[in-house]
Amino acid sequence: MTSQRNHTPARLLIATAILGTSVALTVPAPASAAISTVYAQTRPTQARQAPIADTRMRPAQAGSIISSRRVADLTAQQVAAELQGKVESDLVRHGVTAYQVVYRTTNSAGEPTTASQFLVLPKTFGRHLPTVAWLHGTIAYRKDTASENPGSSDRLAAYLLASTGRAVSAPDYVGLGAGEGFHPYGDPRATVAATVDGLRAARAFAHRNGRELDREVQVSGFSQGGPATMLVGRALQEEGADQYFRLGALAPVAGPFHLSAFEAAAADDKIDKSGLYLAYFATAWNKTYGLYSSPSEAFRAPYDQIVEELFDGYHTTEQIAGALPPASKDLFTSDFLDRIRTPSGVLKQRLHALDTTCDWKPNVPVSLFHARGDKDVDASHSAYCAQQLKDNGADFRLTDVGDHDHNNSVEQALPRIVRFFDETADAD
């Protein structure tokens, strides 16, 4: 699982939407040099995506706080101890106070709902705080989010970023954490809404506590949070997502930026535990967009009787893995797998939106991170994103963090992200 718990087997479920020690391996090059050797996927036909974050269409109460509670209060030494052996702790400078904040937002249909976030404020004397949005990877069990689970790896990411003097808003997304409804896995509209409204709630909460958030937001995220990072960045820069916040920098990690290729690979069992990845994708997207008329159309018996219940947000990854076969060929009907391999109609349309999250020109610094040892979301996805940025004339870095697996890639990337954000701030 991309956002794993301390008791969850590593890499059980990974991000499919939109899906430590720091020895510098950054390629600060004009990134295009390394792209051609990895970028082998066909670019989607150019098509301007419809705006998903126009503030004029948002409810007036979006971002307003419903409730809050303190969930952690750590000194700098305690933060370093939490990170020890997992993420480089040399960058820790301050203690942090963390909260779960529940706020109003909208779902994939644009209807009012609630969401929660993990909000972390540094223990500094400064009134004005740099602002970071951290976007997590795939989570199937709603209580595995940073705001709910003390063992969440996303909680560690937020601690590190906040301990460097930043305010960190880490939304749980719609349908996870303490929010209402189901999680519309990777849906652009709900992803952007939960993130931007989370920032609004974070600003209001900080203001109540005598702090002010800087308007320029540095956005980063892992796996599913990679495409989410680019969606939020485009919404802030091009779509008027918020009247106050502006885009400051982008740093996605190991994102499945070519989702149609990722799902096709899962259908062909070219990814470990392909059936589990694809089952989460299929059940969530069926609720959101309608991919099949009945479970038996997509899933083989007897799994068609249980699969949707397993992905209801209340079953742990261990329970899901114990009930379903890991291979797609054993879980899905052949007809449904063919539809995934050669999508059409609504499926093709929705996949296109997530194949083009990098197909624009950010006017801020961009740093893409991936690990050459990642067998879940391989380096071709970052190269695919880099090629789209290059084609749009954007400046970016493409960084290989080393021979690490999917979950370890973010541990390696986080210290580099801090340094990149520091560098970006110093250049302003």
VMD Tcl script that draws the C-alpha trace (Angstrom):
set ca {
  {0.00 0.00 0.00}
  {1.41 3.37 -0.88}
  {0.46 4.96 2.42}
  {1.24 2.01 4.60}
  {0.55 1.43 8.26}
  {3.25 0.15 10.53}
  {1.48 -3.22 10.66}
  {0.58 -3.47 6.97}
  {2.69 -5.58 4.55}
  {4.69 -3.27 2.29}
  {3.42 -2.53 -1.19}
  {0.09 -4.27 -0.83}
  {-1.95 -1.73 -2.72}
  {-0.50 1.10 -4.72}
  {-1.79 4.22 -6.32}
  {-3.56 3.78 -9.62}
  {-5.32 7.14 -9.99}
  {-5.46 10.10 -10.65}
  {-2.61 5.90 -8.29}
  {15.93 7.36 4.41}
  {19.35 8.06 3.60}
  {19.80 10.87 1.17}
  {22.74 10.41 -1.17}
  {22.09 12.93 -3.91}
  {21.20 11.37 -7.23}
  {19.45 14.44 -8.55}
  {19.64 15.12 -12.24}
  {19.26 18.90 -12.17}
  {19.67 18.79 -15.90}
  {17.17 20.32 -18.12}
  {15.54 16.98 -17.57}
  {14.92 16.24 -21.22}
  {18.31 14.52 -21.57}
  {17.18 11.31 -19.87}
  {13.62 11.25 -21.09}
  {13.96 9.68 -24.50}
  {15.47 6.45 -23.13}
  {12.50 5.78 -20.86}
  {9.58 7.54 -22.50}
  {8.13 4.93 -24.78}
  {4.41 5.48 -24.38}
  {2.19 7.15 -26.97}
  {1.09 10.60 -25.95}
  {-2.69 11.05 -25.75}
  {-4.33 13.27 -28.31}
  {-4.13 16.90 -27.29}
  {-7.39 17.97 -25.68}
  {-8.01 20.82 -23.30}
  {-9.41 19.52 -20.05}
  {-12.54 21.17 -18.73}
  {-11.87 23.32 -15.64}
  {-12.52 21.41 -12.43}
  {-11.90 24.08 -9.83}
  {-13.65 27.29 -10.83}
  {-14.28 29.14 -7.56}
  {-17.43 30.68 -8.98}
  {-19.03 27.23 -9.01}
  {-18.03 26.23 -5.45}
  {-20.36 26.37 -2.43}
  {-19.79 29.42 -0.25}
  {-19.07 27.25 2.81}
  {-16.40 25.12 1.10}
  {-13.35 25.05 3.35}
  {-15.17 26.06 6.53}
  {-14.16 24.16 9.66}
  {-16.59 21.73 11.28}
  {-14.38 20.41 14.07}
  {-10.77 20.03 15.14}
  {-8.78 18.07 17.69}
  {-5.12 17.93 18.59}
  {-3.59 14.54 17.81}
  {0.13 15.09 18.47}
  {2.50 17.53 20.16}
  {6.19 16.82 19.61}
  {9.49 18.49 20.36}
  {12.15 18.61 17.65}
  {13.89 15.71 19.36}
  {10.68 13.67 19.35}
  {10.12 14.41 15.66}
  {13.65 13.20 14.90}
  {12.99 10.06 16.93}
  {9.79 9.37 14.96}
  {11.74 9.67 11.70}
  {14.74 7.65 12.86}
  {15.49 4.70 10.61}
  {12.77 5.69 8.13}
  {13.40 9.19 6.82}
  {16.50 11.35 7.15}
  {16.08 13.39 10.32}
  {19.03 15.79 10.00}
  {16.73 18.44 8.53}
  {14.48 18.63 11.61}
  {14.68 22.11 13.14}
  {11.47 22.58 15.14}
  {8.89 20.75 17.17}
  {5.39 20.40 15.75}
  {1.76 20.35 16.83}
  {-0.65 18.31 14.73}
  {-4.43 18.34 14.43}
  {-7.22 16.52 12.71}
  {-9.41 19.17 11.09}
  {-12.80 18.24 9.60}
  {-14.08 20.70 7.01}
  {-16.68 21.19 4.31}
  {-15.90 20.33 0.70}
  {-17.55 18.73 -2.34}
  {-17.53 15.22 -3.83}
  {-17.00 14.01 -7.39}
  {-20.49 15.21 -8.35}
  {-19.86 18.66 -6.91}
  {-22.26 18.01 -4.04}
  {-21.53 19.20 -0.48}
  {-19.78 16.72 1.79}
  {-17.14 16.70 4.52}
  {-13.49 15.72 4.58}
  {-10.68 15.60 7.12}
  {-7.04 16.52 7.02}
  {-3.85 16.18 9.03}
  {-2.75 19.75 9.74}
  {0.71 20.26 11.23}
  {2.07 23.59 12.48}
  {5.70 24.15 13.46}
  {6.64 25.42 16.91}
  {8.23 28.62 15.72}
  {7.89 32.21 16.86}
  {7.14 33.52 13.38}
  {3.60 34.61 12.62}
  {3.81 33.95 8.86}
  {4.34 30.35 7.76}
  {5.34 28.88 4.39}
  {2.56 26.59 3.15}
  {2.80 22.99 1.94}
  {0.10 20.63 0.68}
  {1.07 16.95 1.05}
  {-1.02 14.48 -1.01}
  {-0.96 10.84 -0.01}
  {-0.89 7.59 -1.97}
  {-3.55 4.93 -2.22}
  {-5.44 3.99 0.94}
  {-8.23 1.41 0.95}
  {-9.03 1.42 4.68}
  {-10.38 4.82 5.69}
  {-8.66 4.79 9.09}
  {-5.20 4.44 7.55}
  {-4.94 8.16 6.81}
  {-2.46 10.45 8.53}
  {-5.15 12.16 10.60}
  {-6.39 8.83 11.98}
  {-3.43 6.45 12.10}
  {-0.38 7.35 14.26}
  {1.67 4.81 12.27}
  {0.92 6.36 8.88}
  {3.93 7.04 6.68}
  {2.15 10.20 5.53}
  {2.19 11.42 9.11}
  {5.99 11.12 9.05}
  {6.14 13.08 5.80}
  {4.04 15.86 7.29}
  {6.15 15.89 10.46}
  {9.37 16.30 8.47}
  {8.00 19.09 6.29}
  {6.49 20.95 9.24}
  {9.63 20.56 11.35}
  {11.43 22.72 8.79}
  {9.17 25.65 9.65}
  {6.26 25.06 7.29}
  {2.52 24.66 7.81}
  {1.49 21.35 6.27}
  {-2.03 20.58 5.07}
  {-2.33 16.85 4.33}
  {-5.90 16.11 3.19}
  {-7.30 12.61 3.70}
  {-9.30 13.10 0.45}
  {-13.04 12.62 0.12}
  {-14.39 9.41 1.65}
  {-11.36 8.65 3.83}
  {-10.37 9.57 7.37}
  {-13.25 11.19 9.23}
  {-14.99 12.36 6.05}
  {-18.36 11.28 4.71}
  {-19.23 8.97 1.83}
  {-16.97 6.74 -0.27}
  {-13.60 7.54 -1.78}
  {-13.93 8.36 -5.52}
  {-10.46 6.98 -6.20}
  {-8.40 9.59 -8.05}
  {-11.37 11.60 -9.33}
  {-9.90 14.98 -10.38}
  {-12.80 17.09 -9.19}
  {-12.97 15.59 -5.71}
  {-9.17 15.51 -5.38}
  {-8.77 19.20 -6.12}
  {-11.75 20.17 -3.97}
  {-10.53 18.29 -0.90}
  {-7.04 19.76 -1.27}
  {-7.99 23.37 -1.91}
  {-10.72 23.35 0.71}
  {-8.25 21.73 3.09}
  {-5.89 24.65 2.51}
  {-8.72 27.08 3.22}
  {-9.54 25.28 6.45}
  {-5.86 25.23 7.40}
  {-5.61 28.97 6.83}
  {-8.68 29.63 8.98}
  {-7.39 27.35 11.73}
  {-3.95 28.93 11.73}
  {-5.50 32.41 11.85}
  {-7.48 31.45 14.95}
  {-4.16 30.54 16.53}
  {-2.45 33.79 15.62}
  {-0.62 32.47 12.56}
  {-0.90 33.34 8.89}
  {-0.23 31.01 5.96}
  {1.75 32.30 3.01}
  {-0.32 32.40 -0.14}
  {2.21 30.52 -2.29}
  {1.69 26.77 -1.82}
  {4.40 24.20 -2.35}
  {2.62 21.01 -3.43}
  {4.01 17.49 -3.16}
  {2.59 14.00 -3.12}
  {3.41 10.33 -3.50}
  {2.05 7.70 -5.90}
  {-1.68 8.52 -6.24}
  {-0.58 11.85 -4.82}
  {1.73 12.41 -7.80}
  {-0.99 13.03 -10.39}
  {-2.96 14.75 -7.61}
  {-0.05 17.16 -7.16}
  {-0.18 18.11 -10.83}
  {-3.99 18.42 -10.81}
  {-3.91 20.74 -7.81}
  {-1.06 22.74 -9.29}
  {-2.94 23.31 -12.53}
  {-6.10 24.23 -10.63}
  {-4.25 26.83 -8.54}
  {-2.35 28.30 -11.49}
  {-4.85 28.16 -14.34}
  {-8.34 27.62 -12.97}
  {-8.81 30.11 -10.16}
  {-9.14 27.37 -7.56}
  {-8.77 29.86 -4.72}
  {-8.84 33.63 -4.40}
  {-5.97 33.65 -1.89}
  {-3.64 30.72 -2.52}
  {-1.24 30.63 -5.46}
  {1.05 27.89 -6.74}
  {4.64 28.04 -5.47}
  {6.34 24.77 -6.48}
  {5.59 21.17 -7.49}
  {7.34 17.99 -6.34}
  {5.48 14.76 -7.23}
  {6.98 11.38 -6.29}
  {6.54 8.06 -8.16}
  {3.17 8.95 -9.64}
  {1.25 6.77 -12.14}
  {1.06 9.59 -14.67}
  {0.03 7.30 -17.55}
  {-2.91 5.64 -15.85}
  {-4.30 3.88 -18.92}
  {-0.94 2.12 -19.42}
  {-0.77 1.26 -15.73}
  {-4.23 -0.30 -15.72}
  {-3.50 -2.22 -18.93}
  {-0.36 -3.61 -17.29}
  {-2.44 -4.63 -14.28}
  {-4.92 -6.36 -16.58}
  {-2.02 -8.34 -18.06}
  {-0.65 -9.23 -14.60}
  {2.59 -7.43 -15.30}
  {2.48 -5.82 -11.85}
  {2.74 -7.64 -8.55}
  {-0.72 -8.12 -6.97}
  {-2.32 -6.78 -10.13}
  {-5.75 -8.09 -9.20}
  {-5.88 -6.07 -5.99}
  {-4.82 -2.84 -7.67}
  {-7.31 -3.29 -10.46}
  {-10.14 -4.34 -8.14}
  {-9.85 -1.13 -6.12}
  {-9.78 0.90 -9.31}
  {-12.75 -0.94 -10.85}
  {-15.04 -0.81 -7.82}
  {-14.33 2.84 -7.05}
  {-14.68 3.98 -10.65}
  {-17.87 1.99 -11.05}
  {-19.40 3.93 -8.16}
  {-18.14 7.21 -9.60}
  {-18.58 6.76 -13.34}
  {-20.39 3.46 -13.96}
  {-18.07 0.85 -15.54}
  {-20.27 -2.24 -15.28}
  {-23.96 -3.03 -14.75}
  {-23.39 -5.79 -12.18}
  {-20.33 -7.20 -10.35}
  {-20.61 -10.47 -12.31}
  {-19.94 -8.53 -15.49}
  {-16.49 -7.60 -14.21}
  {-15.59 -10.24 -11.60}
  {-15.49 -14.02 -11.70}
  {-17.55 -16.08 -9.27}
  {-17.44 -16.31 -6.30}
  {-15.58 -12.99 -5.97}
  {-18.38 -11.06 -7.67}
  {-20.41 -11.61 -4.49}
  {-17.90 -10.04 -2.10}
  {-15.54 -7.67 -3.93}
  {-17.58 -4.47 -3.66}
  {-18.16 -4.98 0.04}
  {-14.44 -5.51 0.61}
  {-13.66 -2.11 -0.92}
  {-16.17 -0.20 1.21}
  {-13.49 1.69 3.16}
  {-14.02 -0.33 6.32}
  {-11.94 -3.40 5.46}
  {-8.21 -3.45 6.08}
  {-5.74 -4.28 3.35}
  {-5.00 -7.56 5.14}
  {-8.67 -8.51 4.97}
  {-8.90 -7.60 1.30}
  {-5.73 -9.48 0.35}
  {-6.87 -12.51 2.30}
  {-10.17 -12.71 0.45}
  {-9.13 -12.04 -3.17}
  {-6.64 -13.66 -5.55}
  {-3.63 -11.46 -6.38}
  {-3.77 -12.08 -10.15}
  {-6.19 -10.25 -12.43}
  {-6.74 -13.35 -14.60}
  {-8.16 -15.17 -11.58}
  {-10.33 -12.31 -10.37}
  {-11.79 -10.63 -13.46}
  {-13.77 -11.83 -16.44}
  {-11.84 -11.92 -19.72}
  {-14.28 -9.46 -21.30}
  {-13.69 -6.88 -18.58}
  {-9.92 -7.25 -18.83}
  {-10.19 -6.63 -22.57}
  {-12.10 -3.43 -21.82}
  {-9.27 -2.29 -19.55}
  {-6.66 -3.09 -22.19}
  {-8.52 -1.17 -24.91}
  {-10.75 1.35 -23.13}
  {-13.59 3.16 -24.85}
  {-16.49 5.41 -23.94}
  {-16.64 6.77 -20.40}
  {-13.64 4.72 -19.28}
  {-11.44 6.10 -22.05}
  {-12.62 9.64 -21.37}
  {-11.92 9.42 -17.64}
  {-8.55 7.77 -18.15}
  {-7.56 10.50 -20.58}
  {-8.03 13.11 -17.84}
  {-5.54 11.21 -15.69}
  {-3.14 10.56 -18.57}
  {-2.75 14.32 -19.04}
  {-2.21 15.68 -15.53}
  {1.25 16.89 -16.63}
  {0.10 18.26 -19.98}
  {0.40 21.98 -19.17}
  {3.09 24.56 -18.43}
  {3.69 25.31 -14.74}
  {5.22 28.74 -14.21}
  {6.88 27.56 -10.98}
  {9.81 25.21 -10.25}
  {9.00 21.51 -10.79}
  {10.98 18.52 -9.53}
  {9.89 14.98 -10.42}
  {11.15 12.09 -8.28}
  {11.21 8.37 -9.02}
  {13.25 5.28 -8.11}
  {14.81 3.07 -10.76}
  {14.11 0.05 -8.53}
  {10.37 0.74 -8.32}
  {8.54 -2.31 -9.67}
  {5.08 -0.91 -8.97}
  {5.08 2.49 -10.65}
  {8.20 2.29 -12.77}
  {10.34 5.16 -14.03}
  {8.51 5.35 -17.36}
  {5.66 7.18 -15.63}
  {7.86 10.04 -14.44}
  {9.46 10.15 -17.88}
  {5.98 10.31 -19.42}
  {5.12 13.29 -17.21}
  {8.48 14.90 -17.99}
  {7.86 14.58 -21.73}
  {4.51 16.33 -21.43}
  {6.10 19.14 -19.44}
  {8.91 19.39 -21.99}
  {6.44 19.54 -24.88}
  {4.74 22.47 -23.15}
  {8.02 24.33 -22.67}
  {8.14 23.89 -18.89}
  {11.32 23.83 -16.82}
  {11.73 20.86 -14.50}
  {14.13 18.42 -12.87}
  {13.95 14.65 -13.15}
  {15.51 12.92 -10.14}
  {16.31 9.23 -9.71}
  {16.51 8.54 -5.97}
  {18.17 5.16 -6.47}
  {17.58 1.43 -6.58}
  {14.64 1.44 -4.17}
  {11.14 -0.03 -4.20}
  {7.94 1.97 -4.39}
  {7.46 2.73 -0.71}
  {11.13 3.43 -0.12}
  {11.18 5.87 -3.02}
  {9.24 8.44 -1.02}
  {11.47 7.98 2.02}
  {14.43 8.77 -0.20}
  {12.67 11.66 -1.91}
  {11.42 13.54 1.16}
  {14.75 15.12 2.23}
  {15.35 16.13 -1.37}
  {11.89 17.71 -1.47}
  {12.69 19.76 1.63}
  {15.91 21.00 0.04}
  {14.11 21.72 -3.23}
  {11.44 23.73 -1.42}
  {14.14 25.59 0.54}
  {15.92 26.40 -2.70}
  {12.66 27.52 -4.31}
  {11.86 29.82 -1.39}
  {15.36 31.29 -1.40}
  {15.01 32.11 -5.10}
  {11.80 34.11 -4.60}
}
mol new
graphics top color blue
foreach p $ca { graphics top sphere $p radius 0.5 }
foreach p [lrange $ca 0 end-1] q [lrange $ca 1 end] { graphics top cylinder $p $q radius 0.2 }
display resetview
